Amino acid sequence: MKKIISTIIILSFYSFLFSQNTSFTKASFPEKGKELKAALKNIKKGSKAFDKEADYRNAAFYFLKANEFNPNNAELNYKIFLCYNHLRKKEEGFTYLDKAFNLDSNLNADITFYRGTMHHYYCNFDTAIYYYTIASTMREQAVKHIKECNTGKQLLENEVRCFIDNVGENINSKADDYHPIITADGKTMYFTSRREGKGIKLAYDGRYYENIYVSTKNENNQWTKATLVSELNASEEHSAVQGLSNDGQKIIIYRGDNNGDLFESEKRKGKFSKPKSIKEVNKNGYHETSASYSFDNKTLYFCSDRKNADDKHDIYKITKNMKDKWENIEILSNIINTNEDERTIFAHPDGKTIYFSSNGHDGMGGYDIYSSTFENGNWTKPVNLGYPINTPGDDGHFVITADGKYGYYSSDKAGGYGGSDIYMITFLGPEKLFVYNTEDNLLANTGKSFLHTKSIKSIELEPPKLTLLKGKVIDEDTKEPLFSNIELYDLNTDELLATFESDEETGRFLLSLPSGKNYSVNVKAEGYLFLSQNFNLPDSASYQEIEQTIELKKLVVGKEIVLNNIFFEFNKATLLKESKIELDNVYKLLTDNPNIYVEISGHTDNVGSANYNKKLSQERANSVVNYLIEKGITKDRLTAVGYGFDKPIAPNTTEEGRQKNRRTEFKIVKL
């Protein structure tokens, strides 16, 4: 190691010794007047593009042409660095900054500050602090960066046990790729890219307009080649994905209208509808960006600069009223929001955790990612996700799968394909050697790593407490996919928590059920009997995934369903209040279809005598019928039958089987 470092120092010394700042003058190039004139012309064109047009791409083009003629001019190298810095190509730019500094360390007041940012970026914190300290008399921002470097040193000593992988060239490009948004099961990703493409034009900043792309995982669990989501993109305007419902059926995008607004679109038959402005969120002349649905789609978190005159963003939320309309915008507390910038937001499917990026909390540079949990009516103090997730670069747009095992985010860290790339974080995955940039890494070795023997400290991430219910809805007879409405109720409060839809083409659905509630899930489709399920999930219920194929039965004579959410007092026929939602679903089905005549049947397990169970099952069937009659259904349409334990649907040898046999059924007997 020492031999390598010594060699680098010697090479750097000789590079400095034999390089000197060379001006673009005839005295420097007495026999190259024609070439000098062309170089000066390129510098003039580059300066115009840089100063007057803010066209950094073209400015870099002309400056680089002049640099081919004379690569040893400090000012020109510095200008090339500034172009790359504006274009978010830091690694390319730092090469020219390093050259400019070696040629003339006193070139201007800012070069020492930027020298600090270079070492800061590569985690050379002590060296960065040295340069920031010198620059602090001229740049107030240097003081903030010194604090970030000290935080960075602490975070490096307490690394998170995870590994981070670039998701690869099927998603990332040489341009900026960022803001990954995933479905809760992690199978589909939408993201934003500023890559070149057919029909995509250059924006004012010399980069291509933002456009939205999608990738899905194949049977080998690999991301497929990303494709443009054409219906969401505008030809000469930024279109960037911001938020996605857990099931992928609703999407929120950003466009530059009115200084930057949010739009919503819904998926229909495999295509997204024309995006519509979320007028209740967008405020005239202000910048609304980054958004995330809550697990039930009834709350929308978003970022906006509406409160600040200095373009700094805060995190807000807006909720839906009983008429399914957005209202009541609230700013999150100052535990979350700072005097600086909060730029991206993601609400986890567990219904209580948010992840956001900020440069105002205690971080290691640029934007860091933090988490906070809503507990007892308040947000907890944000927690920095730590190194190596956070770096001295800009880290943001973080999302995490429902099971908490995999996260995705974008970063402009060293070693990517170019600009910002999208990375996958595997939490508590297989241990592997980490690569560290240290004070020993000079720019000549960027991308080449020295092994470090420091141990990696692990953190125990508590699995999210939720149930991910997913699958598809099909016709019982044809097995064809069905478009259906899915209602999610809290049985204890009789509250409709949310409504969802299965995909029109595939019948697929995905629901997140945070622990701590007794849920009724009701699946309905026109011309079919509804299907209900009960998920009683206490606060302690750990993460689980349930995959189902739900077969709906057509409204024809002889079809029957189990009413899974009808409950009675133990050994009695008294209906519990948790039965109301199911009973009302039956009532609605009968009122919507007035020609249907039905049998309501009660069933028991085989514990006890046949006579006792027959009597109990008959009384329970009568209770259901009486409820429906009281609601207005005529008596002649309803027949109550108690079968006792004559018609089991599961073995009575286990408690699980006996529980299935204790049921109430609904059967069509006449149409």
C-alpha positions as CSV (number, residue, x, y, z in Angstrom):
1,M,0.0,0.0,0.0
2,K,2.7,2.5,1.1
3,K,4.7,1.7,-2.1
4,I,1.6,2.5,-4.3
5,I,0.9,5.7,-2.4
6,S,4.6,6.8,-2.8
7,T,4.5,6.1,-6.5
8,I,1.4,8.2,-6.9
9,I,2.9,11.1,-5.0
10,I,6.1,11.0,-7.1
11,L,4.1,10.9,-10.3
12,S,1.9,13.8,-9.1
13,F,5.1,15.8,-8.2
14,Y,6.7,15.2,-11.6
15,S,3.3,16.0,-13.4
16,F,3.3,19.3,-11.5
17,L,7.0,20.0,-12.1
18,F,6.8,19.6,-15.9
19,S,3.4,21.3,-16.4
20,Q,3.0,25.0,-16.3
21,N,0.1,27.4,-16.9
22,T,0.2,28.2,-20.6
23,S,-1.7,31.2,-21.9
24,F,-3.4,31.4,-25.3
25,T,-1.0,34.0,-26.7
26,K,1.4,34.2,-29.7
27,A,4.3,34.2,-27.2
28,S,3.3,30.8,-26.1
29,F,2.6,29.5,-29.6
30,P,4.9,31.5,-31.9
31,E,4.7,29.1,-34.8
32,K,1.0,28.1,-34.5
33,G,-0.9,31.2,-35.3
34,K,-3.6,29.5,-37.4
35,E,-4.3,26.9,-34.7
36,L,-4.2,29.6,-32.0
37,K,-6.8,31.7,-33.8
38,A,-9.1,28.7,-34.1
39,A,-8.7,27.9,-30.4
40,L,-9.5,31.4,-29.4
41,K,-12.6,31.3,-31.6
42,N,-13.7,28.2,-29.9
43,I,-13.2,29.8,-26.4
44,K,-15.3,32.8,-27.5
45,K,-18.1,30.5,-28.7
46,G,-17.9,28.5,-25.5
47,S,-18.0,31.6,-23.3
48,K,-21.1,32.8,-25.1
49,A,-22.9,29.5,-24.7
50,F,-21.9,29.4,-21.0
51,D,-22.4,33.1,-20.0
52,K,-25.4,34.2,-22.1
53,E,-27.2,31.0,-23.0
54,A,-26.5,28.7,-20.0
55,D,-26.0,26.0,-22.7
56,Y,-23.3,24.0,-20.8
57,R,-23.3,21.1,-23.3
58,N,-22.3,23.3,-26.2
59,A,-20.0,25.4,-24.0
60,A,-18.1,22.2,-23.0
61,F,-17.9,21.2,-26.7
62,Y,-16.1,24.4,-27.7
63,F,-13.9,24.5,-24.6
64,L,-12.8,20.9,-25.1
65,K,-11.9,21.7,-28.7
66,A,-9.7,24.6,-27.5
67,N,-8.3,22.3,-24.8
68,E,-7.1,19.9,-27.5
69,F,-4.8,22.6,-28.8
70,N,-3.6,23.8,-25.3
71,P,-4.4,21.4,-22.4
72,N,-2.3,23.4,-19.9
73,N,-4.4,26.5,-19.4
74,A,-5.7,26.7,-15.8
75,E,-8.7,29.0,-16.7
76,L,-9.9,26.8,-19.6
77,N,-9.6,23.6,-17.5
78,Y,-11.6,25.3,-14.7
79,K,-14.3,26.4,-17.2
80,I,-14.6,22.8,-18.5
81,F,-15.0,21.7,-14.9
82,L,-17.8,24.2,-14.4
83,C,-19.6,22.9,-17.5
84,Y,-19.4,19.3,-16.3
85,N,-20.5,20.4,-12.8
86,H,-23.6,22.0,-14.3
87,L,-24.3,18.9,-16.4
88,R,-24.0,16.7,-13.2
89,K,-20.9,14.9,-14.6
90,K,-18.8,15.4,-11.5
91,E,-16.2,12.7,-12.1
92,E,-15.4,13.9,-15.6
93,G,-15.3,17.5,-14.3
94,F,-13.1,16.8,-11.3
95,T,-10.3,15.7,-13.7
96,Y,-10.2,19.2,-15.2
97,L,-10.5,20.9,-11.8
98,D,-7.5,18.9,-10.5
99,K,-5.5,20.0,-13.6
100,A,-6.6,23.6,-13.2
101,F,-5.6,23.6,-9.5
102,N,-2.2,22.1,-10.2
103,L,-1.5,24.7,-12.9
104,D,-2.7,27.7,-10.8
105,S,-3.9,27.1,-7.2
106,N,-4.7,30.9,-6.9
107,L,-6.7,31.1,-10.1
108,N,-9.7,32.6,-8.4
109,A,-11.5,32.7,-5.1
110,D,-13.6,29.6,-5.8
111,I,-11.1,27.0,-6.9
112,T,-10.1,26.1,-3.3
113,F,-13.7,25.7,-2.4
114,Y,-14.3,23.4,-5.3
115,R,-11.1,21.5,-4.5
116,G,-12.8,20.8,-1.2
117,T,-15.9,19.5,-2.9
118,M,-13.8,17.1,-5.0
119,H,-12.2,15.5,-1.9
120,H,-15.6,15.6,-0.1
121,Y,-17.2,13.7,-3.0
122,Y,-14.6,10.9,-2.8
123,C,-14.9,10.7,1.0
124,N,-11.5,12.2,1.6
125,F,-13.0,14.1,4.5
126,D,-9.9,15.3,6.3
127,T,-8.4,16.7,3.1
128,A,-11.8,18.3,2.2
129,I,-11.9,20.0,5.6
130,Y,-8.5,21.4,5.0
131,Y,-9.6,23.1,1.8
132,Y,-13.0,24.1,3.2
133,T,-11.3,25.8,6.1
134,I,-9.2,27.9,3.7
135,A,-12.3,28.7,1.7
136,S,-14.5,29.5,4.7
137,T,-13.4,33.1,4.8
138,M,-14.9,33.6,1.4
139,R,-17.6,31.0,1.2
140,E,-20.1,30.6,4.0
141,Q,-21.2,27.3,2.5
142,A,-17.8,25.9,3.3
143,V,-18.7,25.9,7.0
144,K,-21.8,23.7,6.4
145,H,-19.6,21.4,4.3
146,I,-17.1,21.0,7.2
147,K,-19.9,19.9,9.4
148,E,-21.0,17.4,6.7
149,C,-17.5,16.0,6.5
150,N,-17.4,15.4,10.3
151,T,-20.8,13.7,10.0
152,G,-19.5,11.6,7.1
153,K,-16.5,10.4,9.2
154,Q,-18.9,9.2,11.9
155,L,-21.2,7.4,9.4
156,L,-18.2,5.7,7.9
157,E,-17.4,4.2,11.3
158,N,-21.0,2.9,11.6
159,E,-21.7,1.4,8.3
160,V,-25.0,-0.3,7.5
161,R,-24.9,-4.0,6.8
162,C,-26.2,-4.1,3.3
163,F,-24.8,-4.2,-0.2
164,I,-25.6,-1.9,-3.0
165,D,-25.6,-2.8,-6.7
166,N,-26.1,-0.8,-9.8
167,V,-29.3,-2.2,-11.4
168,G,-27.5,-2.4,-14.7
169,E,-27.6,-1.1,-18.3
170,N,-31.1,-2.5,-18.9
171,I,-32.3,0.5,-16.8
172,N,-29.3,2.9,-16.5
173,S,-27.8,4.9,-19.3
174,K,-25.0,7.4,-19.8
175,A,-27.5,10.2,-19.0
176,D,-29.2,10.9,-15.7
177,D,-31.6,8.1,-14.6
178,Y,-33.4,8.7,-11.3
179,H,-36.6,8.5,-9.2
180,P,-37.4,4.8,-9.4
181,I,-40.9,4.0,-8.3
182,I,-41.9,0.4,-7.7
183,T,-45.1,-1.6,-7.1
184,A,-45.2,-2.9,-3.6
185,D,-44.1,-6.4,-4.6
186,G,-41.1,-5.0,-6.4
187,K,-41.9,-6.5,-9.8
188,T,-42.5,-3.3,-11.8
189,M,-40.3,-0.1,-11.9
190,Y,-41.1,3.2,-13.4
191,F,-38.3,5.8,-13.5
192,T,-37.3,9.1,-15.1
193,S,-34.4,9.5,-17.6
194,R,-32.8,12.3,-19.5
195,R,-31.4,10.0,-22.1
196,E,-31.3,10.5,-25.9
197,G,-34.1,8.9,-27.9
198,K,-36.1,9.1,-31.0
199,G,-38.2,12.3,-31.0
200,I,-36.7,13.5,-27.7
201,K,-35.4,17.0,-27.9
202,L,-32.8,19.0,-25.9
203,A,-34.0,21.2,-23.1
204,Y,-32.8,24.7,-22.3
205,D,-30.0,23.3,-20.0
206,G,-28.3,21.3,-22.8
207,R,-29.7,18.0,-21.6
208,Y,-32.6,16.0,-23.1
209,Y,-36.0,16.4,-21.7
210,E,-37.1,14.2,-18.9
211,N,-39.1,11.1,-20.0
212,I,-40.7,8.2,-18.2
213,Y,-39.6,4.6,-18.7
214,V,-40.8,1.2,-17.3
215,S,-39.1,-2.1,-16.7
216,T,-40.5,-5.4,-15.3
217,K,-38.8,-8.4,-13.8
218,N,-38.7,-11.5,-15.9
219,E,-39.0,-15.2,-14.9
220,N,-35.3,-15.1,-13.8
221,N,-36.0,-12.1,-11.5
222,Q,-34.0,-9.8,-13.8
223,W,-35.0,-6.4,-14.9
224,T,-35.9,-6.3,-18.6
225,K,-34.8,-3.6,-21.1
226,A,-36.6,-0.4,-20.1
227,T,-39.1,1.0,-22.6
228,L,-40.6,4.5,-23.0
229,V,-44.1,5.0,-21.6
230,S,-45.2,7.0,-24.5
231,E,-48.7,7.9,-23.3
232,L,-47.3,9.7,-20.3
233,N,-44.6,11.8,-22.0
234,A,-44.9,15.1,-23.8
235,S,-42.9,15.9,-26.9
236,E,-41.3,19.2,-25.7
237,E,-41.8,19.2,-22.0
238,H,-40.4,17.5,-18.9
239,S,-42.4,14.4,-17.9
240,A,-41.1,12.8,-14.7
241,V,-42.6,10.0,-12.6
242,Q,-43.3,11.0,-9.0
243,G,-45.6,8.5,-7.3
244,L,-47.2,5.1,-7.9
245,S,-50.0,3.3,-6.1
246,N,-49.0,0.0,-4.5
247,D,-50.7,-2.0,-7.3
248,G,-49.4,0.1,-10.1
249,Q,-52.8,1.2,-11.3
250,K,-52.4,4.9,-10.5
251,I,-49.4,7.0,-11.3
252,I,-48.4,10.6,-10.6
253,I,-46.2,12.5,-12.9
254,Y,-44.5,15.9,-13.0
255,R,-44.7,18.4,-15.9
256,G,-43.3,21.9,-16.2
257,D,-46.8,23.5,-16.5
258,N,-47.3,26.6,-14.3
259,N,-43.7,26.4,-13.0
260,G,-44.1,22.7,-12.2
261,D,-47.3,20.7,-11.5
262,L,-48.4,17.2,-10.6
263,F,-50.7,15.1,-12.8
264,E,-52.5,11.9,-12.2
265,S,-53.2,9.0,-14.6
266,E,-55.0,5.6,-14.2
267,K,-54.2,2.4,-16.0
268,R,-56.9,1.0,-18.4
269,K,-56.4,-2.0,-20.5
270,G,-52.6,-1.9,-20.2
271,K,-52.3,1.8,-21.0
272,F,-52.4,4.9,-18.8
273,S,-55.1,7.5,-19.4
274,K,-54.3,11.1,-20.4
275,P,-52.7,12.7,-17.3
276,K,-55.0,15.2,-15.5
277,S,-53.8,18.0,-13.3
278,I,-54.2,17.5,-9.6
279,K,-55.7,21.0,-9.2
280,E,-56.2,20.7,-5.4
281,V,-52.4,20.2,-5.0
282,N,-51.0,22.5,-7.7
283,K,-50.6,26.1,-6.6
284,N,-50.2,28.9,-9.1
285,G,-46.6,29.8,-9.8
286,Y,-45.1,27.3,-7.3
287,H,-43.1,24.1,-7.8
288,E,-44.9,20.9,-6.8
289,T,-42.8,17.8,-7.2
290,S,-42.3,14.3,-5.8
291,A,-45.4,12.6,-4.5
292,S,-46.4,9.3,-2.9
293,Y,-49.7,7.6,-2.1
294,S,-50.5,6.2,1.3
295,F,-51.3,2.4,1.4
296,D,-55.0,3.2,0.9
297,N,-54.6,5.9,-1.7
298,K,-56.5,8.3,0.6
299,T,-53.5,10.5,1.5
300,L,-51.0,12.0,-0.9
301,Y,-47.7,13.3,0.4
302,F,-45.9,15.8,-1.9
303,C,-43.1,18.4,-1.9
304,S,-43.7,22.1,-2.7
305,D,-41.9,25.4,-2.4
306,R,-45.2,27.3,-1.8
307,K,-44.2,28.5,1.6
308,N,-40.7,29.6,0.7
309,A,-39.5,32.4,-1.5
310,D,-36.0,30.9,-2.0
311,D,-37.1,27.8,-3.9
312,K,-36.7,25.5,-0.9
313,H,-39.2,22.7,-0.7
314,D,-41.2,21.3,2.3
315,I,-43.2,18.1,2.6
316,Y,-47.0,18.4,2.7
317,K,-50.0,16.0,2.7
318,I,-53.5,16.1,1.3
319,T,-56.4,13.7,2.1
320,K,-59.5,12.6,0.4
321,N,-63.0,13.4,1.7
322,M,-66.1,11.2,1.8
323,K,-66.8,12.1,-1.8
324,D,-63.4,10.9,-2.9
325,K,-62.1,14.4,-3.5
326,W,-58.8,15.9,-2.4
327,E,-58.9,18.5,0.3
328,N,-57.2,19.7,3.5
329,I,-53.6,20.4,2.7
330,E,-51.3,20.3,5.7
331,I,-47.6,20.9,6.0
332,L,-45.7,18.2,8.0
333,S,-44.2,19.3,11.3
334,N,-40.8,20.9,11.6
335,I,-39.5,17.6,12.9
336,I,-39.5,16.6,9.2
337,N,-39.2,19.9,7.5
338,T,-36.1,22.2,7.9
339,N,-35.0,25.6,6.7
340,E,-33.3,23.8,3.9
341,D,-34.7,21.5,1.2
342,E,-36.9,18.4,1.5
343,R,-37.1,17.2,-2.1
344,T,-38.4,13.6,-2.4
345,I,-40.9,11.6,-0.4
346,F,-42.0,7.9,-0.3
347,A,-44.8,6.5,2.0
348,H,-44.2,2.8,2.8
349,P,-47.1,0.4,2.4
350,D,-47.1,-0.2,6.2
351,G,-49.1,3.0,6.5
352,K,-46.9,4.7,9.0
353,T,-43.3,5.1,7.7
354,I,-42.0,7.7,5.3
355,Y,-38.7,8.0,3.6
356,F,-37.5,11.4,2.3
357,S,-34.4,13.2,1.1
358,S,-33.2,16.4,2.6
359,N,-30.1,18.6,2.8
360,G,-31.2,20.2,6.0
361,H,-30.9,17.4,8.5
362,D,-27.5,16.1,9.8
363,G,-26.0,14.4,6.7
364,M,-22.7,13.7,5.0
365,G,-23.2,16.0,2.0
366,G,-25.7,16.8,-0.7
367,Y,-29.1,15.2,-0.2
368,D,-29.2,12.3,2.3
369,I,-32.1,9.9,2.8
370,Y,-34.0,9.7,6.1
371,S,-36.9,7.8,7.6
372,S,-39.5,8.7,10.1
373,T,-42.5,6.9,11.7
374,F,-45.9,8.2,12.7
375,E,-46.4,7.2,16.3
376,N,-48.9,8.4,18.9
377,G,-50.0,11.3,16.7
378,N,-46.5,12.6,15.9
379,W,-43.6,11.9,13.5
380,T,-40.4,10.5,15.1
381,K,-37.1,12.3,14.7
382,P,-35.7,11.5,11.2
383,V,-33.0,8.8,11.1
384,N,-30.2,9.0,8.5
385,L,-30.2,5.7,6.6
386,G,-26.4,5.7,6.9
387,Y,-23.4,4.9,4.8
388,P,-23.0,3.4,2.2
389,I,-26.7,4.2,1.3
390,N,-26.0,7.9,1.8
391,T,-22.8,9.4,0.3
392,P,-21.4,12.9,-0.1
393,G,-23.3,13.1,-3.4
394,D,-27.0,13.7,-3.9
395,D,-28.9,10.6,-2.7
396,G,-32.6,10.6,-3.1
397,H,-35.8,9.2,-4.7
398,F,-35.7,6.2,-2.2
399,V,-38.3,3.5,-2.3
400,I,-38.5,0.2,-0.6
401,T,-40.4,-3.0,-1.2
402,A,-43.2,-4.0,1.1
403,D,-41.2,-6.6,2.8
404,G,-38.4,-4.2,3.7
405,K,-35.7,-6.3,2.1
406,Y,-34.9,-4.3,-1.0
407,G,-34.6,-0.6,-1.6
408,Y,-34.1,1.4,-4.8
409,Y,-32.7,4.9,-5.1
410,S,-30.8,7.2,-7.4
411,S,-27.3,8.6,-6.7
412,D,-24.6,10.4,-8.6
413,K,-21.9,8.5,-6.7
414,A,-18.6,7.5,-8.3
415,G,-18.5,4.5,-10.6
416,G,-21.9,4.7,-12.4
417,Y,-22.8,4.6,-16.0
418,G,-23.0,8.5,-16.1
419,G,-24.8,11.2,-14.2
420,S,-27.3,9.8,-11.7
421,D,-27.9,6.0,-11.8
422,I,-30.4,3.8,-10.1
423,Y,-29.1,1.4,-7.4
424,M,-30.6,-1.6,-5.5
425,I,-30.0,-1.9,-1.8
426,T,-30.2,-5.4,-0.3
427,F,-30.6,-5.1,3.5
428,L,-29.0,-7.7,5.7
429,G,-27.9,-9.6,2.6
430,P,-24.9,-12.0,2.3
431,E,-21.8,-10.3,3.6
432,K,-19.2,-9.3,1.1
433,L,-16.2,-7.1,1.0
434,F,-16.9,-3.4,0.7
435,V,-14.8,-0.9,-1.3
436,Y,-13.9,2.3,0.3
437,N,-12.4,5.6,-0.9
438,T,-9.9,6.8,1.7
439,E,-7.4,9.6,2.0
440,D,-4.9,7.3,0.2
441,N,-7.0,7.4,-3.0
442,L,-5.8,10.2,-5.3
443,L,-7.7,11.1,-8.4
444,A,-5.4,9.0,-10.5
445,N,-6.9,6.0,-8.7
446,T,-10.6,6.9,-8.9
447,G,-12.5,3.8,-9.6
448,K,-9.6,1.6,-8.4
449,S,-10.1,0.5,-4.9
450,F,-8.0,-0.3,-1.8
451,L,-9.3,-3.0,0.5
452,H,-10.1,-1.9,4.0
453,T,-10.1,-4.2,7.0
454,K,-12.6,-2.2,9.1
455,S,-15.4,-4.4,10.3
456,I,-18.9,-3.7,9.1
457,K,-21.5,-3.0,11.8
458,S,-24.9,-4.5,11.3
459,I,-28.3,-3.0,12.1
460,E,-31.3,-5.1,12.8
461,L,-34.1,-3.8,10.6
462,E,-37.5,-4.7,12.0
463,P,-39.6,-6.3,9.3
464,P,-42.6,-4.1,8.4
465,K,-45.8,-5.3,10.0
466,L,-48.2,-5.7,7.1
467,T,-49.8,-8.3,4.9
468,L,-49.3,-8.0,1.1
469,L,-52.4,-9.6,-0.5
470,K,-52.0,-10.1,-4.3
471,G,-53.2,-12.3,-7.1
472,K,-55.8,-12.2,-9.8
473,V,-59.6,-12.2,-10.3
474,I,-61.0,-14.6,-12.8
475,D,-64.3,-16.1,-14.0
476,E,-64.9,-19.4,-12.2
477,D,-66.0,-21.2,-15.4
478,T,-63.9,-19.7,-18.2
479,K,-60.8,-18.8,-16.1
480,E,-60.6,-15.5,-18.0
481,P,-59.4,-12.4,-16.1
482,L,-62.0,-10.1,-14.7
483,F,-62.1,-6.4,-14.0
484,S,-63.4,-6.0,-10.5
485,N,-63.9,-3.5,-7.7
486,I,-62.2,-4.3,-4.4
487,E,-63.4,-2.8,-1.2
488,L,-61.4,-2.7,2.0
489,Y,-63.3,-2.3,5.3
490,D,-62.3,-2.1,8.9
491,L,-64.8,-4.5,10.5
492,N,-64.4,-3.0,14.0
493,T,-65.3,0.5,13.0
494,D,-67.6,-0.3,10.0
495,E,-65.3,2.1,7.9
496,L,-64.6,1.8,4.2
497,L,-60.9,2.3,4.2
498,A,-60.2,2.2,0.5
499,T,-61.4,1.0,-2.9
500,F,-59.2,-0.6,-5.5
501,E,-59.6,-2.2,-9.0
502,S,-58.1,-5.2,-10.5
503,D,-56.3,-4.7,-13.8
504,E,-58.6,-4.8,-16.8
505,E,-56.3,-6.9,-19.0
506,T,-54.8,-9.3,-16.5
507,G,-57.2,-9.3,-13.5
508,R,-54.2,-8.7,-11.2
509,F,-54.6,-6.9,-7.9
510,L,-52.3,-6.0,-5.0
511,L,-53.4,-4.7,-1.6
512,S,-51.3,-3.6,1.4
513,L,-52.9,-4.4,4.8
514,P,-51.0,-2.8,7.6
515,S,-51.2,-4.8,10.9
516,G,-53.5,-3.6,13.6
517,K,-57.0,-3.9,12.0
518,N,-59.7,-6.5,11.4
519,Y,-60.2,-6.3,7.6
520,S,-63.0,-7.3,5.3
521,V,-61.9,-7.6,1.6
522,N,-64.8,-7.6,-0.8
523,V,-64.4,-8.4,-4.5
524,K,-67.2,-7.4,-6.8
525,A,-67.8,-7.5,-10.6
526,E,-70.9,-6.8,-12.6
527,G,-73.0,-9.9,-13.2
528,Y,-71.2,-11.9,-10.5
529,L,-71.7,-12.9,-6.9
530,F,-69.3,-11.0,-4.6
531,L,-66.6,-12.7,-2.7
532,S,-65.6,-11.7,0.8
533,Q,-62.6,-12.5,2.9
534,N,-61.6,-11.8,6.5
535,F,-58.0,-10.8,7.6
536,N,-57.8,-10.2,11.3
537,L,-54.3,-8.7,11.8
538,P,-53.3,-7.7,15.3
539,D,-50.6,-5.1,15.9
540,S,-48.1,-7.9,16.4
541,A,-48.8,-9.6,13.0
542,S,-45.5,-9.8,11.1
543,Y,-44.9,-9.4,7.4
544,Q,-46.5,-12.0,5.1
545,E,-47.4,-12.3,1.4
546,I,-50.6,-14.1,0.4
547,E,-51.0,-15.0,-3.3
548,Q,-54.6,-15.8,-4.4
549,T,-56.6,-16.6,-7.5
550,I,-60.1,-15.3,-6.8
551,E,-62.8,-17.1,-8.8
552,L,-66.0,-15.1,-9.1
553,K,-69.3,-17.0,-9.8
554,K,-71.9,-15.7,-12.3
555,L,-75.4,-14.8,-11.1
556,V,-77.0,-18.1,-12.1
557,V,-79.2,-20.6,-10.3
558,G,-77.3,-23.0,-8.1
559,K,-74.3,-20.8,-7.5
560,E,-73.4,-20.3,-3.9
561,I,-70.8,-18.4,-1.8
562,V,-69.6,-18.5,1.7
563,L,-70.3,-15.3,3.6
564,N,-66.9,-15.1,5.3
565,N,-67.6,-12.0,7.3
566,I,-70.7,-13.0,9.2
567,F,-70.0,-13.5,12.9
568,F,-72.1,-14.7,15.8
569,E,-71.6,-14.8,19.6
570,F,-70.2,-18.0,20.8
571,N,-72.8,-20.8,20.7
572,K,-75.5,-18.2,20.0
573,A,-77.4,-16.9,17.0
574,T,-76.8,-13.2,18.0
575,L,-75.1,-11.4,15.1
576,L,-71.9,-9.5,16.1
577,K,-71.5,-5.9,14.9
578,E,-68.6,-6.9,12.7
579,S,-71.2,-8.7,10.5
580,K,-72.9,-5.5,9.4
581,I,-70.6,-4.8,6.3
582,E,-71.2,-8.4,5.0
583,L,-74.9,-8.2,5.6
584,D,-75.2,-4.9,3.8
585,N,-73.3,-6.4,0.8
586,V,-75.9,-9.1,0.6
587,Y,-78.7,-6.5,0.9
588,K,-77.2,-4.5,-1.9
589,L,-76.8,-7.5,-4.2
590,L,-80.5,-8.4,-3.6
591,T,-81.7,-4.8,-4.3
592,D,-79.5,-4.5,-7.4
593,N,-80.9,-7.8,-8.7
594,P,-84.6,-7.8,-7.6
595,N,-85.4,-11.1,-9.5
596,I,-83.0,-13.2,-7.3
597,Y,-84.4,-15.6,-4.7
598,V,-81.9,-17.0,-2.3
599,E,-81.3,-19.6,0.4
600,I,-79.4,-18.5,3.5
601,S,-77.9,-21.6,5.1
602,G,-76.2,-22.1,8.5
603,H,-73.5,-24.7,9.0
604,T,-71.5,-26.0,12.0
605,D,-68.7,-28.3,12.9
606,N,-69.4,-31.7,14.4
607,V,-68.7,-30.8,18.1
608,G,-71.9,-31.5,20.0
609,S,-75.0,-33.4,19.1
610,A,-76.7,-33.3,15.7
611,N,-79.9,-31.9,17.1
612,Y,-78.1,-29.1,18.9
613,N,-76.1,-28.1,15.8
614,K,-79.2,-28.3,13.5
615,K,-81.0,-26.0,15.9
616,L,-78.1,-23.5,16.2
617,S,-77.5,-23.4,12.5
618,Q,-81.2,-22.8,11.8
619,E,-81.3,-20.0,14.3
620,R,-78.3,-18.4,12.8
621,A,-79.7,-18.6,9.3
622,N,-82.9,-17.0,10.6
623,S,-80.9,-14.1,12.2
624,V,-79.5,-13.3,8.8
625,V,-82.8,-13.5,7.0
626,N,-84.5,-11.4,9.7
627,Y,-81.8,-8.7,9.3
628,L,-82.5,-8.6,5.5
629,I,-86.2,-8.4,6.0
630,E,-85.9,-5.5,8.4
631,K,-83.8,-3.7,5.7
632,G,-86.6,-4.1,3.2
633,I,-86.1,-7.4,1.3
634,T,-89.4,-9.2,0.9
635,K,-89.8,-12.4,2.9
636,D,-90.7,-14.6,-0.1
637,R,-87.3,-14.0,-1.6
638,L,-85.5,-15.5,1.4
639,T,-85.3,-19.1,2.7
640,A,-83.5,-19.9,5.9
641,V,-82.1,-23.5,6.3
642,G,-79.9,-25.0,9.1
643,Y,-77.8,-27.9,8.0
644,G,-75.9,-28.4,11.2
645,F,-72.8,-30.5,10.3
646,D,-74.4,-32.4,7.4
647,K,-72.4,-30.5,4.7
648,P,-68.8,-30.1,5.8
649,I,-66.3,-28.4,3.4
650,A,-63.2,-29.4,5.4
651,P,-62.2,-32.2,7.8
652,N,-63.5,-31.8,11.3
653,T,-60.3,-33.4,12.7
654,T,-58.4,-30.0,13.0
655,E,-59.4,-26.7,14.4
656,E,-58.7,-25.1,11.1
657,G,-61.1,-27.5,9.4
658,R,-63.8,-27.0,12.0
659,Q,-63.5,-23.2,11.7
660,K,-64.1,-23.5,7.9
661,N,-67.2,-25.7,8.6
662,R,-68.7,-23.1,10.9
663,R,-70.1,-20.8,8.2
664,T,-73.0,-19.0,6.6
665,E,-73.7,-19.5,2.9
666,F,-75.7,-17.7,0.3
667,K,-77.2,-19.7,-2.7
668,I,-79.3,-18.5,-5.7
669,V,-82.4,-20.8,-6.0
670,K,-84.4,-18.8,-8.5
671,L,-83.9,-16.0,-11.1
